[in-house]
Amino acid sequence: MNILLDTMWAAQLAGSGDAGQWEHVTKHCDALGGRVFLYAGAVGELQRAVEALLQEQEVAQPAEEARSRIKAFSEGKHWLAALAGEGDVWNAENPAHEQLLRAVSRFDGKCVVLTEDSQLLARGGDRVMSPDFYCALPVSTGVPFINLGIQQDKIRADLERRLHRVLAHGAYINGPEVGLLETMLADYVGVQHCIGVSSGTDALLIAMMALGIGAGDEVITTPFTFIATGEMIAFLGAKPVFVDIDPKTYNLDPALIEAAITPRTKAIMPVSLYGQCADMDAINAVACKHGLPVIEDAAQSFGALYKDRKSCGLSLIGATSFFPSKPLGGYGDGGAIFTNDEALAKAMREIREHGQDRRYHHPRIGLNGRLDALQAAVLLAKMPLFDQERCDRVRVGNRYKQELQGIEGLILPYVAPDNTSVYAQFTLQVPDRETFVDVLKAAGIPTAVHYPVPLHLQPAFDALAQGKGAFPVSESIAERVVSLPMHPYMTDAEQDQIIAAVRSAFHG
Ligand SMILES: Cc1ncc(COP(=O)(O)O)c(C=O)c1O
């Protein structure tokens, strides 16, 4: 539960310079996984109130002292922006209180105003709490599967500035943020062209459309992936030709590809699963021998390294997703396509915009597959953190591996020597998944299964008539995989709790 400090109470705390009376509240807020906000719309009021207190205490130079005390007090707290709807409060009995109550309502019950003011306490109902009441709230012992809130705290000011800029210029479609992001991402990956699109799914679709893939064609891919990979092949009327995976990396096994190539094969689409690139050089070599294009489904691997080169830039086309939980995730749907091929880049740009090469001129069939400016603004705000987050994912992944090694029956993620995984998921293999999940759940640890049913066994692909036994590695792994919480801001204490629960699932 987050807290928004009543400005007058904040003034007392800041003015007293005594952290003691406040410490137990911050500790409890931390334990509840909350954050402390100060209302940015009330800085003048805050300063005047602290100054008045200091004057009462006959402190020398109260104005300067007030500034420095507020500055010190606000460290580690977050400034909550005032929104337009919080200005029109003049019918309220107490406009300052009304502002705080409106501001806290934005949090959908996940934030309260903290105050000792009896009038505000009486007026605010369940949106207001006294510090004592707040400190009695029970602490949940669980850990989250992913925590996007910490990242948001770090970028809040830039994020809000960028979002408000879009609201001001109003170019929601094809606004300047999209081009800016595309340039930044192309530079990051080290390719010439990046095309922002509406999702990772559309990235795959648009890439295949640009290659002219359609009815009767075949595309070789893995059955052990999220549905979108095979789904978009089928969506175009083409046939997904599944090839089994490497049992250690869970990625397409390059040694099995050649046998699946037919005269109808039009492309190979490996997936860089869980954040680790497929063996792209080996796959490109087979593709090159047969004159086939390779599309890397890099939805889970943006930022991953393969032989010191970046995912998305390892084959003719790379396609990624900005789904919120992905290594580079937005606050909604989004994706991007990467290539060094000028003609393909032009085709993909046209396809994402109804096949038009200029307004209302449509040389080809396309779709509405654009990335919008607000989403691009979110991603621009996130990019400066990305490399540190990438390193922190590796740190968290390595710590899991270090602490969980040697447990009989537990198979840890294998990262090939040429690879650096971004651990989109940290996925184990366990012999009895149901019991494992139950033990972790009882300990407050959420898990997820990526993915319980390989694509060839999904009813959507019944027409392929590939029953059980067709891809034994994928099938056996799908029965045993389970993912642990993973995000770059996991604390050692949280991770220790997860590690202890995993150990207890094996040793009781
Ligand atoms: C391997 C893979 N491909 C494609 C996608 C589709 O991405 P999006 O959800 O952005 O459409 C995902 C998303 O989970 C994925 O994991």
The ligand as a Tripos MOL2 file, in Angstrom:
@<TRIPOS>MOLECULE
LIG
   16    16     1     0     0
SMALL
NO_CHARGES

@<TRIPOS>ATOM
      1 C1          8.1780  -16.0070  -28.4950 C.3       1 LIG1
      2 C2          7.1130  -14.9630  -28.6730 C.ar      1 LIG1
      3 N1          6.7470  -14.5820  -29.9040 N.ar      1 LIG1
      4 C3          5.8320  -13.6430  -30.1030 C.ar      1 LIG1
      5 C4          5.1970  -13.0170  -29.0620 C.ar      1 LIG1
      6 C5          4.1310  -12.0270  -29.3280 C.3       1 LIG1
      7 O1          4.3840  -10.7600  -28.8060 O.3       1 LIG1
      8 P1          3.1840   -9.7580  -28.4610 P.3       1 LIG1
      9 O2          2.5430  -10.2420  -27.2120 O.co2     1 LIG1
     10 O3          3.8560   -8.4370  -28.3090 O.co2     1 LIG1
     11 O4          2.2520   -9.7720  -29.6120 O.co2     1 LIG1
     12 C6          5.5390  -13.3660  -27.7540 C.ar      1 LIG1
     13 C7          4.8750  -12.7210  -26.6100 C.2       1 LIG1
     14 O5          4.7190  -13.2750  -25.5490 O.2       1 LIG1
     15 C8          6.5190  -14.3740  -27.5520 C.ar      1 LIG1
     16 O6          6.8770  -14.7390  -26.3140 O.3       1 LIG1
@<TRIPOS>BOND
     1     1     2 1
     2     2     3 ar
     3     2    15 ar
     4     3     4 ar
     5     4     5 ar
     6     5     6 1
     7     5    12 ar
     8     6     7 1
     9     7     8 1
    10     8     9 2
    11     8    10 1
    12     8    11 1
    13    12    13 1
    14    12    15 ar
    15    13    14 2
    16    15    16 1
@<TRIPOS>SUBSTRUCTURE
     1 LIG1         1 GROUP 0 **** ****
